[in-house]
Amino acid sequence: MKSVYNKIMAGIFCIGMLNACDISEFPYSSVTDDELASNESSIETITLGNYSYMKTHVFHTAIHYVGEYTSDNIVFSGQSTSSTFNIYNYQRIPNNGVLTDLWTYSYKTIVNCNKVISSAQEGISGDIDHLIGENYFLRAMLYHYLVITFGKEYHIASASDLAVPLKLTADADDYPSRATVKQVYEQIIKDLKKAEELMGGSGIEKNACYANVWAAKALLSRVYLYMHDYTNAETYATDVIEHSGKMLLTNVQYKTMNELVPESNPEAIFAIRMLKDIDYETSLTGILYTIIDGAGYGEVYASQSLLDAFAKYPNDVRSTFIVPQYEGVSDGATQSQEICFISENFFYNNDKTPAEDPLHRHYYRFQPVEKDGNNYMIKVDNKKDFFEYQSSQVQAHPDGNLYVVARQVHRNESGEVDGRAEWREYTVQIQNTMQKRNDYPKYFINKVSYQEKQALLYSPMLFRLSEMYLNRAEARYYLNNEGGAISDMNVIKERAGIPEYDATKDGNVLDAILDEARKEFYCEAHRKYDLLRNDKVIDRHYPGCHDRGAETSVVQEIRVTDNCAVQYIPQSEIDAYPIPLVQNP
């Protein structure tokens, strides 16, 4: 961090407010402590610079990658040597560029916050108090993201488990050692309480483009939930729900939520505001998820696990943003169709006998079908197909579920079968023929794109009202108030346009709450933490490039106690730090 602190005041770009959230950038170098004591303009300049740092692409996408690419919501359709791929497949490396960016820009912003907090005087005016409160909030939020990235989950952390340095001054020569997880959480709570006091008592109201008292209370609800302090988590969620004036989008409005700017979204509490055209190149969170108007790569798709979650209630409005890419019409009138099922691969010994993959990796299998009366018939090329089928007709169980009986075949170079696995029954679905990349069906995700109808524009939504309902539902579950938990969950289910909680279909209450949170917040970087703080396994037994490679390196299940659930401290920061920083195990 030494290079960060020494250069902090030389390279900052701040954002100035023109009107509402119509913001642009202008350069800034430094101000003196005397100016900061009571000069509202100087305080505002540094504060706006902090927002500008968060608009930096490598900062906010790092938050996204660490929370979302490590979950069970998405699938890479190809292997890569990139830092994002290392995060996705839990192959930790000491110099991961994404994590270095998260660390660097977080501490740059924290030092700027410290400059305001340590120098500006409270009580001069409501405007100044609010600005100071914003800096307390921003510092707390950044430490929140740092501690959940580089430290253990709070509920399993011992008194000695380390997180990140607590830098609380603007002194370039101040190099604190790594604080414990518990200490960082204590500071987060302390900062948020101060932010709540200053912004709540300022008489100033700011919209979701800027920190405000409701953002502080929303983060308090989240942090207390992570700490398993369910009473406070419920209290703060209730305060936001009942008093913030925020309202959930309607079912119809939700379908175009991605097009809204934060200040026009009634449930937005805090977002990193990106401006149309001006910030387009720095807002590309969705660049890998989709292709819109020719923009984007379209290489990361919705996982089969997420698709299965939505399959339970196909009319769930939240699935609007998952857009399957079908092949073009084949004969001018009829869309071609195929069966899709998932199987494991078999290896073959030297004697051509099959042997199961000990990792039980999963692969998509596709086969074209054609309609023959009321039946679907599989179109087979006996010289090329990887599977052979006991019957070319797709079968149906009495409950209507479709299946085929098939076995994997091993062919020599001439296409002749020289080894076979056993016959197995595979559940299949019949679908329009999909576009594929490396045999992964293209389920684009448009949730974090298309703001104001500009292809990949997106203002990262960090807090919104629906989280408060689900935070409170989870807290109430642990407070033995299942009725209240179900009531909160049903608010979200009703907005989604799906039936109320049904134990026979939705499972136990906690699992149902986490399932709703998953469908509500996919691509918003919640899922990993939702599972781990509840001691749930991140289960990645579905097709994807995360399980390719040597048996010793593949990670298919992640538990809260696993070392890989915590990221390495960037080695470059350890090397530059003048005192020892212990690396994570």
C-alpha positions as CSV (number, residue, x, y, z in Angstrom):
1,M,0.0,0.0,0.0
2,K,3.0,2.3,0.3
3,S,2.8,3.4,-3.4
4,V,-0.9,4.0,-2.9
5,Y,-0.6,6.3,0.1
6,N,2.4,8.3,-1.3
7,K,0.5,9.0,-4.5
8,I,-3.0,9.4,-3.2
9,M,-3.3,13.1,-3.5
10,A,-1.7,13.4,-6.8
11,G,-3.9,11.4,-9.1
12,I,-7.4,11.7,-7.9
13,F,-10.3,12.5,-10.3
14,C,-13.4,13.9,-8.7
15,I,-16.9,14.1,-9.9
16,G,-18.8,17.4,-9.7
17,M,-22.5,17.6,-9.5
18,L,-24.3,19.6,-12.2
19,N,-27.9,18.7,-11.3
20,A,-29.4,15.7,-9.7
21,C,-27.2,12.9,-10.8
22,D,-25.9,14.6,-14.0
23,I,-22.3,14.3,-13.0
24,S,-19.1,14.9,-14.9
25,E,-15.4,14.7,-13.9
26,F,-12.7,17.3,-13.3
27,P,-9.1,17.1,-12.0
28,Y,-8.2,17.7,-8.4
29,S,-4.8,17.7,-6.7
30,S,-5.0,18.5,-3.0
31,V,-6.4,20.8,-0.3
32,T,-4.9,21.8,3.0
33,D,-6.2,20.7,6.4
34,D,-7.2,24.3,7.2
35,E,-9.4,24.4,4.0
36,L,-11.0,21.1,5.0
37,A,-11.9,22.2,8.5
38,S,-14.8,24.4,7.4
39,N,-14.8,24.8,3.6
40,E,-17.8,23.0,2.3
41,S,-16.6,23.3,-1.3
42,S,-13.3,21.6,-0.5
43,I,-15.0,18.8,1.6
44,E,-17.4,18.2,-1.3
45,T,-14.6,18.1,-3.8
46,I,-12.8,15.3,-2.0
47,T,-16.1,13.5,-1.3
48,L,-17.0,13.5,-4.9
49,G,-13.6,12.2,-5.7
50,N,-14.3,9.2,-3.6
51,Y,-17.4,8.5,-5.7
52,S,-15.3,8.9,-8.8
53,Y,-12.8,6.2,-7.6
54,M,-15.7,3.8,-7.2
55,K,-16.7,4.5,-10.8
56,T,-13.3,3.1,-11.9
57,H,-14.0,-0.1,-13.9
58,V,-11.5,-2.2,-12.1
59,F,-12.9,-1.3,-8.7
60,H,-16.6,-2.0,-9.1
61,T,-16.1,-5.0,-11.4
62,A,-13.7,-6.5,-8.8
63,I,-16.5,-6.4,-6.2
64,H,-18.8,-8.1,-8.7
65,Y,-16.3,-10.8,-9.7
66,V,-15.4,-11.8,-6.2
67,G,-19.0,-12.1,-5.1
68,E,-20.6,-13.4,-8.3
69,Y,-18.0,-15.5,-10.2
70,T,-17.4,-17.5,-7.0
71,S,-21.1,-18.5,-6.7
72,D,-23.2,-21.2,-8.4
73,N,-25.0,-18.7,-10.6
74,I,-22.8,-18.5,-13.6
75,V,-20.7,-20.6,-16.0
76,F,-17.7,-19.8,-18.1
77,S,-18.0,-21.3,-21.6
78,G,-14.2,-21.4,-22.1
79,Q,-11.0,-21.7,-20.1
80,S,-8.7,-18.7,-19.7
81,T,-5.5,-17.6,-18.0
82,S,-7.2,-14.4,-16.8
83,S,-7.5,-13.3,-13.2
84,T,-11.3,-13.5,-13.4
85,F,-11.1,-17.1,-14.5
86,N,-8.8,-17.8,-11.5
87,I,-11.4,-16.3,-9.2
88,Y,-14.2,-18.3,-11.0
89,N,-12.5,-21.7,-10.6
90,Y,-11.1,-21.0,-7.1
91,Q,-7.5,-21.3,-8.3
92,R,-6.0,-18.7,-6.0
93,I,-2.8,-17.0,-7.1
94,P,-0.9,-14.4,-5.0
95,N,-0.8,-11.8,-7.7
96,N,-4.4,-11.8,-9.0
97,G,-4.9,-8.5,-10.9
98,V,-8.6,-8.2,-10.0
99,L,-7.8,-8.5,-6.3
100,T,-4.9,-6.1,-6.5
101,D,-7.2,-3.5,-8.1
102,L,-9.9,-4.1,-5.4
103,W,-7.3,-3.6,-2.6
104,T,-5.6,-0.6,-4.3
105,Y,-8.7,1.4,-5.1
106,S,-10.3,0.6,-1.8
107,Y,-7.4,2.0,0.1
108,K,-7.0,5.0,-2.1
109,T,-10.6,5.9,-1.4
110,I,-10.3,5.1,2.3
111,V,-7.4,7.5,2.7
112,N,-9.4,10.2,1.1
113,C,-12.3,9.5,3.4
114,N,-9.8,9.7,6.3
115,K,-8.7,13.1,5.1
116,V,-12.3,14.4,5.5
117,I,-13.0,12.6,8.7
118,S,-9.9,13.8,10.4
119,S,-9.9,17.4,9.3
120,A,-13.5,18.6,8.7
121,Q,-15.3,20.1,11.6
122,E,-18.7,18.8,12.6
123,G,-21.6,21.1,13.6
124,I,-20.8,24.0,11.3
125,S,-23.7,23.2,8.9
126,G,-26.0,20.4,8.0
127,D,-24.3,20.2,4.5
128,I,-20.9,19.7,6.0
129,D,-22.2,17.2,8.6
130,H,-23.8,15.2,5.8
131,L,-20.6,15.2,3.7
132,I,-18.6,14.0,6.7
133,G,-21.2,11.3,7.2
134,E,-20.9,10.2,3.6
135,N,-17.2,9.6,4.1
136,Y,-17.9,7.5,7.2
137,F,-20.3,5.4,5.2
138,L,-18.0,5.0,2.3
139,R,-15.1,4.0,4.5
140,A,-17.4,1.4,6.3
141,M,-18.7,0.0,3.0
142,L,-15.1,-0.4,1.6
143,Y,-14.0,-2.2,4.7
144,H,-17.1,-4.4,4.4
145,Y,-16.0,-5.5,0.9
146,L,-12.4,-5.9,2.0
147,V,-13.2,-8.0,5.1
148,I,-15.5,-10.4,3.3
149,T,-12.9,-10.8,0.5
150,F,-9.7,-11.2,2.5
151,G,-11.0,-12.4,5.9
152,K,-13.0,-15.4,7.2
153,E,-16.8,-15.2,7.7
154,Y,-17.4,-13.4,11.0
155,H,-19.2,-16.3,12.7
156,I,-16.3,-18.7,12.3
157,A,-13.5,-16.2,12.8
158,S,-11.5,-16.6,16.0
159,A,-10.2,-13.7,18.0
160,S,-6.9,-14.0,16.2
161,D,-8.0,-14.5,12.6
162,L,-6.7,-11.7,10.4
163,A,-8.5,-9.6,7.8
164,V,-7.0,-6.3,6.5
165,P,-5.1,-3.3,7.8
166,L,-7.4,-0.7,9.5
167,K,-6.0,2.4,7.9
168,L,-7.8,5.3,9.8
169,T,-5.5,8.2,9.0
170,A,-4.4,10.1,6.0
171,D,-0.8,9.9,7.1
172,A,1.3,8.4,4.3
173,D,3.7,7.0,6.8
174,D,1.1,5.2,8.9
175,Y,1.2,1.5,8.1
176,P,-1.0,-0.5,10.4
177,S,-0.7,-4.3,10.5
178,R,-3.6,-6.6,9.6
179,A,-6.4,-6.2,12.0
180,T,-8.5,-9.2,13.0
181,V,-11.9,-9.9,11.4
182,K,-13.6,-9.0,14.6
183,Q,-11.8,-5.6,14.8
184,V,-12.7,-4.7,11.3
185,Y,-16.3,-5.5,11.9
186,E,-16.2,-3.4,15.1
187,Q,-14.8,-0.4,13.0
188,I,-17.5,-0.9,10.3
189,I,-20.3,-0.7,12.9
190,K,-18.7,2.3,14.6
191,D,-18.3,4.2,11.3
192,L,-21.9,3.3,10.2
193,K,-23.3,4.5,13.5
194,K,-21.5,7.8,13.1
195,A,-22.7,8.1,9.5
196,E,-26.2,7.4,10.7
197,E,-25.9,10.2,13.3
198,L,-24.4,12.8,11.0
199,M,-26.5,12.2,7.9
200,G,-29.7,11.5,9.8
201,G,-29.4,14.8,11.7
202,S,-28.2,16.9,8.9
203,G,-31.6,17.8,7.4
204,I,-30.2,16.9,4.0
205,E,-31.7,14.4,1.7
206,K,-29.8,12.9,-1.2
207,N,-30.9,10.3,-3.8
208,A,-29.5,6.9,-4.4
209,C,-26.5,8.2,-6.4
210,Y,-25.0,9.3,-3.1
211,A,-24.6,8.0,0.4
212,N,-27.5,8.9,2.7
213,V,-28.9,7.8,6.1
214,W,-30.9,5.0,4.5
215,A,-27.8,3.6,2.8
216,A,-26.1,3.6,6.2
217,K,-29.0,1.8,7.8
218,A,-29.2,-0.7,4.9
219,L,-25.5,-1.5,5.3
220,L,-26.0,-1.9,9.1
221,S,-28.7,-4.4,8.4
222,R,-26.5,-6.4,6.1
223,V,-23.4,-6.2,8.4
224,Y,-25.4,-7.3,11.4
225,L,-26.8,-10.2,9.4
226,Y,-23.3,-11.3,8.5
227,M,-22.4,-11.0,12.2
228,H,-25.4,-13.2,13.1
229,D,-26.7,-10.3,15.2
230,Y,-30.2,-11.0,14.1
231,T,-32.0,-8.6,16.4
232,N,-30.1,-5.6,15.0
233,A,-30.3,-6.9,11.5
234,E,-34.1,-7.1,11.8
235,T,-34.3,-3.7,13.5
236,Y,-32.4,-1.8,10.8
237,A,-34.2,-3.6,8.0
238,T,-37.5,-2.7,9.5
239,D,-36.4,1.0,9.8
240,V,-35.5,1.1,6.1
241,I,-38.7,-0.7,5.0
242,E,-41.0,1.5,7.1
243,H,-39.4,4.9,7.0
244,S,-37.1,5.4,4.0
245,G,-40.0,6.1,1.6
246,K,-38.5,3.4,-0.8
247,M,-41.0,1.2,-2.6
248,L,-40.6,-2.0,-4.5
249,L,-40.9,-1.9,-8.2
250,T,-44.1,-3.5,-9.5
251,N,-44.1,-6.8,-11.3
252,V,-44.4,-5.0,-14.6
253,Q,-41.7,-2.3,-13.8
254,Y,-39.3,-5.0,-12.7
255,K,-39.1,-6.3,-16.3
256,T,-37.2,-3.1,-17.3
257,M,-35.4,-2.5,-14.0
258,N,-32.0,-2.7,-15.9
259,E,-33.0,0.3,-18.0
260,L,-33.6,2.6,-15.0
261,V,-31.1,5.1,-13.6
262,P,-30.8,4.8,-9.8
263,E,-32.6,8.1,-9.0
264,S,-35.6,6.9,-11.0
265,N,-35.7,3.5,-9.4
266,P,-38.0,3.7,-6.3
267,E,-36.3,0.8,-4.6
268,A,-32.7,1.9,-5.2
269,I,-30.9,2.8,-1.9
270,F,-27.4,3.2,-3.1
271,A,-25.7,2.7,-6.5
272,I,-22.5,3.7,-8.3
273,R,-24.0,6.1,-10.9
274,M,-22.8,5.8,-14.4
275,L,-23.7,8.4,-17.0
276,K,-24.9,7.6,-20.5
277,D,-22.1,8.0,-23.1
278,I,-19.7,9.7,-20.6
279,D,-19.1,6.6,-18.4
280,Y,-19.9,3.9,-20.9
281,E,-16.4,2.5,-21.1
282,T,-16.0,2.2,-17.3
283,S,-19.4,0.6,-16.6
284,L,-19.0,-2.7,-18.5
285,T,-20.0,-5.1,-15.7
286,G,-22.1,-7.1,-18.2
287,I,-19.5,-7.3,-21.0
288,L,-19.0,-11.0,-20.6
289,Y,-22.6,-11.9,-19.9
290,T,-24.3,-10.8,-23.2
291,I,-24.1,-9.3,-26.6
292,I,-26.4,-6.3,-27.2
293,D,-26.3,-4.3,-30.5
294,G,-23.0,-6.0,-31.3
295,A,-21.4,-5.0,-28.0
296,G,-20.2,-7.5,-25.5
297,Y,-18.5,-10.9,-25.6
298,G,-21.3,-13.3,-24.5
299,E,-19.0,-15.9,-22.9
300,V,-20.4,-16.2,-19.4
301,Y,-23.9,-17.7,-19.0
302,A,-26.5,-18.6,-16.5
303,S,-25.6,-21.8,-14.8
304,Q,-27.7,-24.9,-15.0
305,S,-28.1,-24.6,-11.2
306,L,-29.7,-21.1,-11.6
307,L,-31.8,-22.2,-14.5
308,D,-33.1,-25.1,-12.4
309,A,-34.0,-22.7,-9.6
310,F,-36.2,-20.7,-12.0
311,A,-37.7,-23.8,-13.6
312,K,-39.7,-24.4,-10.5
313,Y,-41.8,-21.3,-11.3
314,P,-41.2,-20.5,-15.0
315,N,-43.3,-17.3,-14.9
316,D,-41.0,-15.7,-12.3
317,V,-40.5,-12.1,-13.6
318,R,-36.9,-12.2,-12.4
319,S,-36.0,-14.6,-15.1
320,T,-36.7,-11.9,-17.6
321,F,-33.1,-11.0,-17.8
322,I,-31.9,-14.5,-18.7
323,V,-32.2,-14.6,-22.5
324,P,-31.7,-17.9,-24.3
325,Q,-30.1,-17.6,-27.7
326,Y,-31.8,-19.9,-30.2
327,E,-30.6,-20.9,-33.6
328,G,-32.3,-19.3,-36.5
329,V,-35.4,-20.8,-38.1
330,S,-34.3,-23.8,-40.1
331,D,-36.9,-24.1,-42.9
332,G,-38.6,-20.7,-42.9
333,A,-41.4,-21.9,-40.8
334,T,-40.4,-24.4,-38.2
335,Q,-37.7,-23.9,-35.5
336,S,-35.4,-26.9,-35.3
337,Q,-35.5,-28.8,-31.9
338,E,-33.2,-30.8,-29.8
339,I,-33.1,-32.8,-26.6
340,C,-30.8,-31.7,-23.9
341,F,-29.6,-33.8,-21.0
342,I,-26.6,-33.8,-18.6
343,S,-24.3,-36.7,-18.1
344,E,-20.9,-37.5,-16.8
345,N,-18.0,-38.6,-18.9
346,F,-16.4,-42.1,-18.8
347,F,-12.8,-42.8,-19.4
348,Y,-11.6,-46.0,-21.0
349,N,-8.9,-48.3,-19.8
350,N,-6.3,-49.9,-22.1
351,D,-8.6,-52.9,-22.5
352,K,-11.4,-50.5,-23.6
353,T,-13.5,-51.1,-20.4
354,P,-15.1,-47.9,-19.1
355,A,-14.0,-46.2,-15.9
356,E,-15.9,-43.4,-14.1
357,D,-14.3,-40.0,-13.7
358,P,-13.7,-39.8,-9.9
359,L,-14.7,-36.1,-10.0
360,H,-18.1,-36.8,-11.5
361,R,-17.8,-33.9,-13.9
362,H,-20.9,-32.9,-15.8
363,Y,-21.4,-32.2,-19.5
364,Y,-24.3,-31.0,-21.6
365,R,-25.4,-33.5,-24.3
366,F,-27.5,-32.4,-27.2
367,Q,-29.2,-34.4,-29.9
368,P,-31.5,-33.2,-32.7
369,V,-35.0,-34.5,-32.7
370,E,-38.0,-34.3,-35.1
371,K,-41.7,-34.6,-34.5
372,D,-43.4,-37.8,-35.7
373,G,-47.1,-37.5,-34.9
374,N,-47.2,-37.1,-31.1
375,N,-43.7,-38.5,-30.6
376,Y,-40.2,-37.0,-30.8
377,M,-37.7,-39.1,-32.6
378,I,-33.9,-38.7,-32.1
379,K,-31.9,-38.2,-35.2
380,V,-28.7,-40.3,-34.9
381,D,-25.5,-40.5,-36.8
382,N,-24.2,-43.9,-35.9
383,K,-20.7,-43.2,-37.2
384,K,-20.2,-40.0,-35.1
385,D,-22.5,-39.8,-32.1
386,F,-20.9,-39.9,-28.7
387,F,-24.0,-41.6,-27.3
388,E,-26.2,-44.3,-28.6
389,Y,-29.9,-44.7,-27.7
390,Q,-31.8,-47.8,-26.7
391,S,-34.8,-46.4,-28.5
392,S,-34.8,-43.5,-31.0
393,Q,-38.1,-42.3,-29.5
394,V,-38.1,-40.0,-26.5
395,Q,-39.9,-41.7,-23.7
396,A,-42.2,-40.3,-21.0
397,H,-42.9,-41.3,-17.4
398,P,-46.5,-41.3,-16.1
399,D,-45.7,-37.9,-14.4
400,G,-44.9,-36.4,-17.8
401,N,-41.1,-36.2,-17.3
402,L,-39.2,-37.1,-20.5
403,Y,-36.2,-39.4,-20.6
404,V,-34.0,-41.5,-22.9
405,V,-32.0,-44.6,-22.2
406,A,-28.6,-44.2,-23.6
407,R,-25.0,-45.2,-23.2
408,Q,-21.7,-43.6,-24.0
409,V,-19.7,-45.1,-26.7
410,H,-16.0,-45.1,-27.5
411,R,-15.2,-45.1,-31.2
412,N,-11.9,-45.7,-33.0
413,E,-10.7,-43.4,-35.8
414,S,-12.9,-45.3,-38.2
415,G,-16.0,-44.6,-36.1
416,E,-16.4,-48.1,-35.0
417,V,-17.4,-48.9,-31.4
418,D,-14.6,-50.5,-29.4
419,G,-15.8,-50.0,-25.9
420,R,-19.1,-49.3,-24.1
421,A,-20.5,-48.0,-20.8
422,E,-23.7,-49.4,-19.3
423,W,-27.2,-48.2,-20.3
424,R,-28.5,-45.4,-18.2
425,E,-31.7,-43.3,-18.0
426,Y,-31.3,-39.6,-18.5
427,T,-33.9,-37.0,-17.9
428,V,-34.2,-34.8,-21.0
429,Q,-36.0,-31.7,-22.0
430,I,-37.0,-30.8,-25.5
431,Q,-36.1,-27.2,-26.6
432,N,-35.6,-25.1,-29.6
433,T,-32.1,-25.6,-30.9
434,M,-29.8,-23.3,-29.0
435,Q,-26.6,-21.4,-30.0
436,K,-23.6,-22.8,-28.2
437,R,-20.1,-21.9,-27.4
438,N,-17.8,-24.9,-26.7
439,D,-21.0,-26.9,-26.3
440,Y,-22.4,-24.6,-23.6
441,P,-25.8,-23.3,-24.4
442,K,-25.9,-19.5,-24.6
443,Y,-28.1,-18.2,-21.8
444,F,-27.2,-14.5,-21.9
445,I,-27.8,-12.4,-18.8
446,N,-29.0,-8.8,-19.5
447,K,-29.6,-7.8,-15.9
448,V,-26.5,-5.6,-15.6
449,S,-26.7,-4.0,-19.0
450,Y,-28.9,-1.7,-21.1
451,Q,-29.3,1.2,-18.7
452,E,-31.2,4.0,-20.7
453,K,-31.1,1.5,-23.6
454,Q,-27.4,1.9,-24.1
455,A,-26.0,-1.6,-24.8
456,L,-23.7,-2.3,-21.8
457,L,-24.3,0.7,-19.6
458,Y,-25.0,-0.1,-16.0
459,S,-24.9,1.6,-12.6
460,P,-23.9,-1.1,-10.1
461,M,-26.7,-1.4,-7.6
462,L,-25.2,-2.0,-4.2
463,F,-28.3,-1.7,-2.0
464,R,-32.0,-1.9,-2.8
465,L,-35.1,-2.3,-0.8
466,S,-35.8,-6.0,-1.7
467,E,-32.6,-6.9,0.2
468,M,-34.1,-5.4,3.4
469,Y,-37.1,-7.7,3.1
470,L,-34.9,-10.7,2.7
471,N,-32.5,-9.6,5.4
472,R,-35.4,-9.3,7.7
473,A,-36.8,-12.7,6.6
474,E,-33.5,-14.4,7.4
475,A,-33.1,-12.6,10.7
476,R,-36.7,-13.5,11.7
477,Y,-36.1,-17.1,10.8
478,Y,-33.2,-17.3,13.3
479,L,-35.2,-15.3,15.9
480,N,-37.8,-18.2,15.8
481,N,-40.3,-16.0,14.0
482,E,-41.1,-18.2,11.0
483,G,-44.4,-16.5,10.4
484,G,-42.7,-13.1,10.0
485,A,-40.0,-14.6,7.9
486,I,-42.5,-16.2,5.5
487,S,-44.5,-13.0,5.4
488,D,-41.4,-11.0,4.3
489,M,-40.4,-13.7,1.8
490,N,-43.9,-13.7,0.3
491,V,-43.7,-9.9,-0.3
492,I,-40.8,-10.7,-2.7
493,K,-42.5,-13.8,-4.2
494,E,-45.7,-11.8,-4.8
495,R,-43.7,-9.1,-6.7
496,A,-42.1,-11.8,-8.7
497,G,-45.5,-13.1,-9.7
498,I,-45.1,-16.6,-8.2
499,P,-47.1,-18.5,-5.5
500,E,-46.6,-17.8,-1.8
501,Y,-44.4,-20.1,0.2
502,D,-45.3,-23.7,0.0
503,A,-43.3,-26.1,2.2
504,T,-44.0,-29.0,-0.1
505,K,-42.5,-27.3,-3.1
506,D,-40.1,-24.7,-1.6
507,G,-38.5,-26.8,1.2
508,N,-37.7,-25.5,4.6
509,V,-38.1,-21.8,5.4
510,L,-34.4,-20.9,5.4
511,D,-33.7,-22.7,2.2
512,A,-36.7,-21.0,0.6
513,I,-35.4,-17.6,1.8
514,L,-32.0,-18.2,0.3
515,D,-33.6,-19.4,-2.9
516,E,-35.5,-16.2,-3.2
517,A,-32.4,-14.2,-2.5
518,R,-30.6,-16.1,-5.2
519,K,-33.3,-15.3,-7.8
520,E,-33.6,-11.7,-6.6
521,F,-29.9,-10.9,-6.6
522,Y,-28.2,-13.0,-9.2
523,C,-25.5,-10.9,-10.8
524,E,-25.5,-8.5,-7.8
525,A,-22.7,-10.3,-6.0
526,H,-24.6,-11.6,-2.9
527,R,-24.8,-15.4,-3.5
528,K,-21.4,-16.5,-2.2
529,Y,-21.9,-14.7,1.1
530,D,-25.5,-15.7,1.5
531,L,-24.5,-19.3,1.4
532,L,-21.3,-19.3,3.5
533,R,-22.7,-17.2,6.4
534,N,-25.5,-19.8,6.7
535,D,-23.0,-22.7,6.5
536,K,-24.3,-23.8,3.2
537,V,-22.2,-25.5,0.5
538,I,-21.5,-23.7,-2.8
539,D,-22.3,-26.7,-4.9
540,R,-20.9,-26.5,-8.4
541,H,-21.8,-30.0,-9.7
542,Y,-23.1,-28.8,-13.0
543,P,-21.5,-28.3,-16.5
544,G,-18.9,-25.6,-16.7
545,C,-15.2,-24.9,-17.1
546,H,-14.7,-24.6,-13.3
547,D,-14.3,-28.4,-13.1
548,R,-11.9,-28.9,-16.0
549,G,-8.3,-29.8,-15.2
550,A,-6.4,-32.1,-12.9
551,E,-8.3,-33.9,-10.1
552,T,-6.2,-32.3,-7.5
553,S,-6.9,-28.8,-8.6
554,V,-10.6,-28.9,-9.3
555,V,-13.0,-27.3,-6.7
556,Q,-16.6,-28.4,-7.0
557,E,-17.8,-27.7,-3.4
558,I,-16.8,-24.7,-1.3
559,R,-17.5,-24.6,2.4
560,V,-17.1,-21.7,4.8
561,T,-14.2,-23.4,6.5
562,D,-12.2,-23.9,3.3
563,N,-9.1,-21.9,2.8
564,C,-10.1,-21.1,-0.8
565,A,-13.2,-19.3,0.5
566,V,-10.8,-16.5,1.5
567,Q,-8.8,-14.7,-1.1
568,Y,-5.0,-14.2,-0.9
569,I,-3.7,-10.7,0.1
570,P,-2.1,-9.3,-3.2
571,Q,1.5,-10.3,-3.1
572,S,2.6,-6.9,-4.6
573,E,1.1,-5.2,-1.6
574,I,2.8,-7.5,0.8
575,D,6.1,-6.9,-0.9
576,A,5.7,-3.1,-0.9
577,Y,4.5,-2.9,2.7
578,P,7.3,-1.7,5.1
579,I,6.1,-4.1,7.9
580,P,5.3,-7.8,7.5
581,L,1.8,-8.6,6.3
582,V,0.9,-12.3,6.9
583,Q,-0.4,-14.1,3.9
584,N,-3.7,-16.0,4.1
585,P,-3.3,-19.8,4.3
